[in-house]
Amino acid sequence: MKLNLVIFLSFLIILSCGDANLQEENKPQIKDSIYYKPVKPSIIYSESDSVWIIFREKLLTKNIDSLSMLIKFPLKIKGTLDSYPIHYVNQNEFTDFINVFLKEFILSSSGKAITNYEDLKMMNKPKYLFNEPESFRINQFFFVKESNQWKLEQIYSDVLNGK
């Protein structure tokens, strides 16, 4: 009987020591009471980010046919001042307009005169002036969502006002 008790207790001691070693192996090593586990950042694009990335790429490469599918024609062109008239560009006029628009000089955030094309090239991450569920604006570009599709509806530019 004593032998059975000794064997049973020995078994429990060995079993409990074995679990402790397994638990110690799975625990993170704590140094200076701080445990830091680096996490890789994941990039999460919103729907408007994705639209902008595609639009910007097509605009920079002047892929007019693909770009036209992302535009609500007639495209509204509004001057930078409220007193300027609103113009409309149809699909046939779009190529000529966009070529002039990309060469238009604007003031960068640093106060330097650059072209719209240069501004687009530098803008890797969109700078939203506002971002709503059904519309958003990045710099001169105003997009709307209609029938579950995003389209460029308006550009703020003075090229058609002779400025």
Contact map, one row per residue, 1 for C-alpha under 8 A:
1111100000000000000000000000000000000000000000000000000000000000000000000000000000000000000000000000000000000000000000000000000000000000000000000000000000000000000
1111110000000000000000000000000000000000000000000000000000000000000000000000000000000000000000000000000000000000000000000000000000000000000000000000000000000000000
1111111000000000000000000000000000000000000000000000000000000000000000000000000000000000000000000000000000000000000000000000000000000000000000000000000000000000000
1111111100000000000000000000000000000000000000000000000000000000000000000000000000000000000000000000000000000000000000000000000000000000000000000000000000000000000
1111111110000000000000000000000000000000000000000000000000000000000000000000000000000000000000000000000000000000000000000000000000000000000000000000000000000000000
0111111111000000000000000000000000000000000000000000000000000000000000000000000000000000000000000000000000000000000000000000000000000000000000000000000000000000000
0011111111100000000000000000000000000000000000000000000000000000000000000000000000000000000000000000000000000000000000000000000000000000000000000000000000000000000
0001111111110000000000000000000000000000000000000000000000000000000000000000000000000000000000000000000000000000000000000000000000000000000000000000000000000000000
0000111111111000000000000000000000000000000000000000000000000000000000000000000000000000000000000000000000000000000000000000000000000000000000000000000000000000000
0000011111111100000000000000000000000000000000000000000000000000000000000000000000000000000000000000000000000000000000000000000000000000000000000000000000000000000
0000001111111110000000000000000000000000000000000000000000000000000000000000000000000000000000000000000000000000000000000000000000000000000000000000000000000000000
0000000111111111000000000000000000000000000000000000000000000000000000000000000000000000000000000000000000000000000000000000000000000000000000000000000000000000000
0000000011111111100000000000000000000000000000000000000000000000000000000000000000000000000000000000000000000000000000000000000000000000000000000000000000000000000
0000000001111111110000000000000000000000000000000000000000000000000000000000000000000000000000000000000000000000000000000000000000000000000000000000000000000000000
0000000000111111111000000000000000000000000000000000000000000000000000000000000000000000000000000000000000000000000000000000000000000000000000000000000000000000000
0000000000011111111100000000000000000000000000000000000000000000000000000000000000000000000000000000000000000000000000000000000000000000000000000000000000000000000
0000000000001111111110000000000000000000000000000000000000000000000000000000000000000000000000000000000000000000000000000000000000000000000000000000000000000000000
0000000000000111111111000000000000000000000000000000000000000000000000000000000000000000000000000000000000000000000000000000000000000000000000000000000000000000000
0000000000000011111111100000000000000000000000000000000000000000000000000000000000000000000000000000000000000000000000000000000000000000000000000000000000000000000
0000000000000001111111110000000000000000000000000000000000000000000000000000000000000000000000000000000000000000000000000000000000000000000000000000000000000000000
0000000000000000111111111000000000000000000000000000000000000000000000000000000000000000000000000000000000000000000000000000000000000000000000000000000000000000000
0000000000000000011111111100000000000000000000000000000000000000000000000000000000000000000000000000000000000000000000000000000000000000000000000000000000000000000
0000000000000000001111111110000000000000000000000000000000000000000000000000000000000000000000000000000000000000000000000000000000000000000000000000000000000000000
0000000000000000000111111110000000000000000000000000000000000000000000000000000000000000000000000000000000000000000000000000000000000000000000000000000000000000000
0000000000000000000011111111000000000000000000000000000000000000000000000000000000000000000000000000000000000000000000000000000000000000000000000000000000000000000
0000000000000000000001111111000000000000000000000000000000000000000000000000000000000000000000000000000000000000000000000000000000000000000000000000000000000000000
0000000000000000000000111111100000000000000000000000000000000000000000000000000000000000000000000000000000000000000000000000000000000000000000000000000000000000000
0000000000000000000000001111110000100000000000000000000000000000000000000000000000000000000000000000000000000000000000000000000000000000000000000000000000000000000
0000000000000000000000000011111000100000000000000000000000000000000000000000000000000000000000000000000000000000000000000000000000000000000000000000000000000000000
0000000000000000000000000001111111100000000000000000000000000000000000000000000000000000000000000000000000000000000000000000000000000000000000000000000000000000000
0000000000000000000000000000111111100000000000000000000000000000000000000000000000000000000000000000000000000000000000000000000000000000000000000000000000000000000
0000000000000000000000000000011111000000000000000000000000000000000000000000000000000000000000000000000000000000000000000000000000000000000000000000000000000000000
0000000000000000000000000000011111100000000000000000000000000000000000000000000000000000000000000000000000000000000000000000000000000000000000000000000000000000000
0000000000000000000000000000011111110000000000000000000000000000000000000000000000000000000000000000000000000000000000000000000000000000000000000000000000000000000
0000000000000000000000000001111011111000000000000000000000000000000000000000000000000000000000000000000000000000000000000000000000000000000000000000000000000000000
0000000000000000000000000000000001111100000000000000000000000000000000000000000000000000000000000000000000000000000000000000000000000000000000000000000000000000000
0000000000000000000000000000000000111110000000000000000000000000000000000000000000000000000000000000000000000000000000000000000000000000000000000000000000000000000
0000000000000000000000000000000000011111000000000000000000000000000000000000000000000000000000000000000000000000000000000000000000000000000000000000000000000000000
0000000000000000000000000000000000001111100000000000000000000000000000000000000000000000000000000000000000000000000000000000000000000000000000000000000000000000000
0000000000000000000000000000000000000111110000000000000000000000000000000000000000000000000000000000000000000000000000000000000000000000000000000000000000000000000
0000000000000000000000000000000000000011111000000000000000000000000000000000000000000000000000000000000000000000000000000000000000000000000000000000000000000000000
0000000000000000000000000000000000000001111100000000000000000000000000000000000000000000000000000000000000000000000000000000000000000000000000000000000000000000000
0000000000000000000000000000000000000000111110000000000000000000000000000000000000000000000000000000000000000000000000000000000000000000000000000000000000000000000
0000000000000000000000000000000000000000011111000000000000000000000000000000000000000000000000000000000000000000000000000000000000000000000000000000000000000000000
0000000000000000000000000000000000000000001111111100000000000000000000000000000000000000000000000000000000000000000000000000000000000000000000000000000000000000000
0000000000000000000000000000000000000000000111111100000000000000000000000000000000000000000000000000000000000000000000000000000000000000000000000000000000000000000
0000000000000000000000000000000000000000000011111110000000000000000000000000000000000000000000000000000000000000000000000000000000000000000000000000000000000000000
0000000000000000000000000000000000000000000011111111000000000000000000000000000000000000000000000000000000000000000000000000000000100001000000000000000000000000000
0000000000000000000000000000000000000000000011111111100000000000000000000000000000000000000000000000000000000000000000000000010000000000000000000000000000000000000
0000000000000000000000000000000000000000000011111111110000000000000000000000000000000000000000000000000000000000000000000000000000000000000000000000000000000000000
0000000000000000000000000000000000000000000000111111111000000000000000000000000000000000000000000000000000000000000000000000000000000000000000000000010000000000000
0000000000000000000000000000000000000000000000011111111100000000000000000000000000000000000000000000000000000000000000000000010000000000000000000000000000000000000
0000000000000000000000000000000000000000000000001111111110000000000000000000000000000000000000000000000000000000000000000000000000000000000000000000000000000000000
0000000000000000000000000000000000000000000000000111111111000000000000000000000000000000000000000000000000000000000000000000000000000000000000000000000000000000000
0000000000000000000000000000000000000000000000000011111111100000001001000000000000000000000000000000000000000000000000000000000000000000000000000000000000000000000
0000000000000000000000000000000000000000000000000001111111110000000000000000000000000000000000000000000000000000000000010000000000000000000000000000000000000000000
0000000000000000000000000000000000000000000000000000111111111000000000000000000000000000000000000000000000000000000000000000000000000000000000000000000000000000000
0000000000000000000000000000000000000000000000000000011111111111011000000000000000000000000000000000000000000000000000000000000000000000000000000000000000000000000
0000000000000000000000000000000000000000000000000000001111111111001000000000000000000000000000000000000000000000000000000000000000000000000000000000000000000000000
0000000000000000000000000000000000000000000000000000000111111110000000000000000000000000000000000000000000000000000010011000000000000000000000000000000000000000000
0000000000000000000000000000000000000000000000000000000011111110000000000000000000000000000000000000000000000000000000000000000000000000000000000000000000000000000
0000000000000000000000000000000000000000000000000000000001111111001000000000000000000000000000000000000000000000000000000000000000000000000000000000000000000000000
0000000000000000000000000000000000000000000000000000000001111111111000000000000000000000000000000000000000000000000000000000000000000000000000000000000000000000000
0000000000000000000000000000000000000000000000000000000001100111111100000000000000000000000000100000000000000000000000000000000000000000000000000000000000000000000
0000000000000000000000000000000000000000000000000000000000000011111110000000000000000000000000000000000000000000000000000000000000000000000000000000000000000000000
0000000000000000000000000000000000000000000000000000000001000011111111000000000000000000000000000000000000000000000000000000000000000000000000000000000000000000000
0000000000000000000000000000000000000000000000000000001001100111111111100000000000000000000000000000000000000000000000000000000000000000000000000000000000000000000
0000000000000000000000000000000000000000000000000000000000000001111111100000000000000000001000000000000000000000000000000000000000000000000000000000000000000000000
0000000000000000000000000000000000000000000000000000000000000000111111100000000000000000000000000000000000000000000000000000000000000000000000000000000000000000000
0000000000000000000000000000000000000000000000000000001000000000011111110000000000000000000000000000000000000000000000000000000000000000000000000000011100000000000
0000000000000000000000000000000000000000000000000000000000000000001111111010000000000000000000000000000000000000000000000000000000000000000000000000001110000000000
0000000000000000000000000000000000000000000000000000000000000000000001111110000000000000000000000000000000000000000000000000000000000000000000000000001110000000000
0000000000000000000000000000000000000000000000000000000000000000000000111111000000000000111000000000000000000000000000000000000000000000000000000000000010000000000
0000000000000000000000000000000000000000000000000000000000000000000000011111000000000001111000000000000000000000000000000000000000000000000000000000000000000000000
0000000000000000000000000000000000000000000000000000000000000000000000111111100000000001110000000000000000000000000000000000000000000000000000000000000111100000000
0000000000000000000000000000000000000000000000000000000000000000000000001111110000000111100000000000000000000000000000000000000000000000000000000000000011100000000
0000000000000000000000000000000000000000000000000000000000000000000000000011111000000111100000000000000000000000000000000000000000000000000000000000000001111001000
0000000000000000000000000000000000000000000000000000000000000000000000000001111100011110000000000000000000000000000000000000000000000000000000000000000001111100000
0000000000000000000000000000000000000000000000000000000000000000000000000000111111011100000000000000000000000000000000000000000000000000000000000000000000011100100
0000000000000000000000000000000000000000000000000000000000000000000000000000011111010000000000000000000000000000000000000000000000000000000000000000000000011100000
0000000000000000000000000000000000000000000000000000000000000000000000000000001111110000000000000000000000000000000000000000000000000000000000000000000000000000000
0000000000000000000000000000000000000000000000000000000000000000000000000000001111111000000000000000000000000000000000000000000000000000000000000000000000000000000
0000000000000000000000000000000000000000000000000000000000000000000000000000000011111000000000000000000000000000000000000000000000000000000000000000000000000000000
0000000000000000000000000000000000000000000000000000000000000000000000000000011111111100000000000000000000000000000000000000000000000000000000000000000000000000100
0000000000000000000000000000000000000000000000000000000000000000000000000000011001111110000000000000000000000000000000000000000000000000000000000000000000000000100
0000000000000000000000000000000000000000000000000000000000000000000000000001111000011111000000000000000000000000000000000000000000000000000000000000000000000000000
0000000000000000000000000000000000000000000000000000000000000000000000000001110000001111100000000000000000000000000000000000000000000000000000000000000000000001000
0000000000000000000000000000000000000000000000000000000000000000000000000111100000000111110000000000000000000000000000000000000000000000000000000000000000000000000
0000000000000000000000000000000000000000000000000000000000000000000000001111100000000011111011001000000000000000000000000000000000000000000000000000000000000000000
0000000000000000000000000000000000000000000000000000000000000000000000001110000000000001111111000000000000000000000000000000000000000000000000000000000000000000000
0000000000000000000000000000000000000000000000000000000000000000000100001100000000000000111111100000000000000000000000000000000000000000000000000000000000000000000
0000000000000000000000000000000000000000000000000000000000000000000000000000000000000000011111100000000000000000000000000000000000000000000000000000000000000000000
0000000000000000000000000000000000000000000000000000000000000000000000000000000000000000111111111000000000000000000000000000000000000000000000000000000000000000000
0000000000000000000000000000000000000000000000000000000000000000000000000000000000000000111111111100000000000000000000000000000000000000000000000000000000000000000
0000000000000000000000000000000000000000000000000000000000000001000000000000000000000000001111111110000000000000000000000000000000000000000000000000000000000000000
0000000000000000000000000000000000000000000000000000000000000000000000000000000000000000000011111111000000000000000000000000000000000000000000000000000000000000000
0000000000000000000000000000000000000000000000000000000000000000000000000000000000000000100011111111100000000000000000000000000000000000000000000000000000000000000
0000000000000000000000000000000000000000000000000000000000000000000000000000000000000000000001111111110000000000000000000000000000000000000000000000000000000000000
0000000000000000000000000000000000000000000000000000000000000000000000000000000000000000000000111111111000000000000000000000000000000000000000000000000000000000000
0000000000000000000000000000000000000000000000000000000000000000000000000000000000000000000000011111111100000000000000000000000000000000000000000000000000000010000
0000000000000000000000000000000000000000000000000000000000000000000000000000000000000000000000001111111100000000000100000000000000000000000000000000000000001010000
0000000000000000000000000000000000000000000000000000000000000000000000000000000000000000000000000111111100000000001110000000000000000000000000000000000000000000000
0000000000000000000000000000000000000000000000000000000000000000000000000000000000000000000000000011111110000000001110000000000000000000000000000000000000000000000
0000000000000000000000000000000000000000000000000000000000000000000000000000000000000000000000000001111111000000001100000000000000000000000000000000000000000010000
0000000000000000000000000000000000000000000000000000000000000000000000000000000000000000000000000000001111100000111100000000000000000000000000000000000000000000000
0000000000000000000000000000000000000000000000000000000000000000000000000000000000000000000000000000000111110000111100000000000000000000000000000000000000000000000
0000000000000000000000000000000000000000000000000000000000000000000000000000000000000000000000000000000011111111110000000000000000000000000000000000000000000000000
0000000000000000000000000000000000000000000000000000000000000000000000000000000000000000000000000000000001111111110000100000000000000000000000000000000000000000000
0000000000000000000000000000000000000000000000000000000000000000000000000000000000000000000000000000000000111111000000000000000000000000000000000000000000000000000
0000000000000000000000000000000000000000000000000000000000000000000000000000000000000000000000000000000000111111000000000000000000000000000000000000000000000000000
0000000000000000000000000000000000000000000000000000000000000000000000000000000000000000000000000000000000111111100000000000000000000000000000000000000000000000000
0000000000000000000000000000000000000000000000000000000000000000000000000000000000000000000000000000000000111111110000000000000000000000000000000000000000000000000
0000000000000000000000000000000000000000000000000000000000000000000000000000000000000000000000000000000011110011111000000000000000000000000000000000000000000000000
0000000000000000000000000000000000000000000000000000000000000000000000000000000000000000000000000000000011110001111101100000000000000000000000000000000000000000000
0000000000000000000000000000000000000000000000000000000000000000000000000000000000000000000000000000011111000000111111100000000000000000000000000000000000000000000
0000000000000000000000000000000000000000000000000000000000000000000000000000000000000000000000000000111111000000011111110000000000000000000000000000000000000000000
0000000000000000000000000000000000000000000000000000000000010000000000000000000000000000000000000000011000000000001111111000000000000000000000000000000000000000000
0000000000000000000000000000000000000000000000000000000000000000000000000000000000000000000000000000000000000000011111111100000000000000000000000000000000000000000
0000000000000000000000000000000000000000000000000000000000000000000000000000000000000000000000000000000000010000011111111110000000000000000000000000000000000000000
0000000000000000000000000000000000000000000000000000000100010000000000000000000000000000000000000000000000000000000111111111000000000000000000000000000000000000000
0000000000000000000000000000000000000000000000000000000000010000000000000000000000000000000000000000000000000000000011111111000000000000000000000000000000000000000
0000000000000000000000000000000000000000000000000000000000000000000000000000000000000000000000000000000000000000000001111111000000000000000000000000000000000000000
0000000000000000000000000000000000000000000000000000000000000000000000000000000000000000000000000000000000000000000000111111111000000000000000000000000000000000000
0000000000000000000000000000000000000000000000000000000000000000000000000000000000000000000000000000000000000000000000011111110000000000000000000000000000000000000
0000000000000000000000000000000000000000000000000000000000000000000000000000000000000000000000000000000000000000000000000011111000000000000000000000000000000000000
0000000000000000000000000000000000000000000000001001000000000000000000000000000000000000000000000000000000000000000000000011111100000000010000000000000000000000000
0000000000000000000000000000000000000000000000000000000000000000000000000000000000000000000000000000000000000000000000000010111110000000011000000000000000000000000
0000000000000000000000000000000000000000000000000000000000000000000000000000000000000000000000000000000000000000000000000000011111100001111000000000000000000000000
0000000000000000000000000000000000000000000000000000000000000000000000000000000000000000000000000000000000000000000000000000001111100001111000000000000000000000000
0000000000000000000000000000000000000000000000000000000000000000000000000000000000000000000000000000000000000000000000000000000111110001110000000000000000000000000
0000000000000000000000000000000000000000000000010000000000000000000000000000000000000000000000000000000000000000000000000000000111111011100000000000000000000000000
0000000000000000000000000000000000000000000000000000000000000000000000000000000000000000000000000000000000000000000000000000000001111111000000000000000000000000000
0000000000000000000000000000000000000000000000000000000000000000000000000000000000000000000000000000000000000000000000000000000000111111000000000000000000000000000
0000000000000000000000000000000000000000000000000000000000000000000000000000000000000000000000000000000000000000000000000000000000011111000000011100000000000000000
0000000000000000000000000000000000000000000000000000000000000000000000000000000000000000000000000000000000000000000000000000000000111111100001111000000000000000000
0000000000000000000000000000000000000000000000010000000000000000000000000000000000000000000000000000000000000000000000000000000111111111110001110000000000000000000
0000000000000000000000000000000000000000000000000000000000000000000000000000000000000000000000000000000000000000000000000000000111100011111111100000000000000000000
0000000000000000000000000000000000000000000000000000000000000000000000000000000000000000000000000000000000000000000000000000011111000001111111000000000000000000000
0000000000000000000000000000000000000000000000000000000000000000000000000000000000000000000000000000000000000000000000000000001110000000111110000000000000000000000
0000000000000000000000000000000000000000000000000000000000000000000000000000000000000000000000000000000000000000000000000000000000000000111111000000000000111000000
0000000000000000000000000000000000000000000000000000000000000000000000000000000000000000000000000000000000000000000000000000000000000000111111100000000111110000000
0000000000000000000000000000000000000000000000000000000000000000000000000000000000000000000000000000000000000000000000000000000000000011110111110000000111100000000
0000000000000000000000000000000000000000000000000000000000000000000000000000000000000000000000000000000000000000000000000000000000000011100011111000011111000000000
0000000000000000000000000000000000000000000000000000000000000000000000000000000000000000000000000000000000000000000000000000000000000111000001111100011110000000000
0000000000000000000000000000000000000000000000000000000000000000000000000000000000000000000000000000000000000000000000000000000000000110000000111111111000000000000
0000000000000000000000000000000000000000000000000000000000000000000000000000000000000000000000000000000000000000000000000000000000000100000000011111111000000000000
0000000000000000000000000000000000000000000000000000000000000000000000000000000000000000000000000000000000000000000000000000000000000000000000001111100000000000000
0000000000000000000000000000000000000000000000000000000000000000000000000000000000000000000000000000000000000000000000000000000000000000000000001111110000000000000
0000000000000000000000000000000000000000000000000000000000000000000000000000000000000000000000000000000000000000000000000000000000000000000000001111111000000000000
0000000000000000000000000000000000000000000000000010000000000000000001000000000000000000000000000000000000000000000000000000000000000000000000111101111100000000000
0000000000000000000000000000000000000000000000000000000000000000000001110000000000000000000000000000000000000000000000000000000000000000000000111100111110000000000
0000000000000000000000000000000000000000000000000000000000000000000001110010000000000000000000000000000000000000000000000000000000000000000011110000011111100000000
0000000000000000000000000000000000000000000000000000000000000000000000111011000000000000000000000000000000000000000000000000000000000000000011110000001111100000000
0000000000000000000000000000000000000000000000000000000000000000000000000011110000000000000000000000000000000000000000000000000000000000000011100000000111110000000
0000000000000000000000000000000000000000000000000000000000000000000000000011110000000000000000000000000000000000000000000000000000000000000111000000000111111000000
0000000000000000000000000000000000000000000000000000000000000000000000000000111100000000000000000000000000000000000000000000000000000000000110000000000001111100000
0000000000000000000000000000000000000000000000000000000000000000000000000000111100000000000000000000100000000000000000000000000000000000000100000000000000111111000
0000000000000000000000000000000000000000000000000000000000000000000000000000011100000000000000000000000000000000000000000000000000000000000000000000000000011111111
0000000000000000000000000000000000000000000000000000000000000000000000000000000000000000000000000001100100000000000000000000000000000000000000000000000000001111111
0000000000000000000000000000000000000000000000000000000000000000000000000000100000000010000000000000000000000000000000000000000000000000000000000000000000001111111
0000000000000000000000000000000000000000000000000000000000000000000000000000001000011000000000000000000000000000000000000000000000000000000000000000000000000111111
0000000000000000000000000000000000000000000000000000000000000000000000000000000000000000000000000000000000000000000000000000000000000000000000000000000000000111111
0000000000000000000000000000000000000000000000000000000000000000000000000000000000000000000000000000000000000000000000000000000000000000000000000000000000000111111
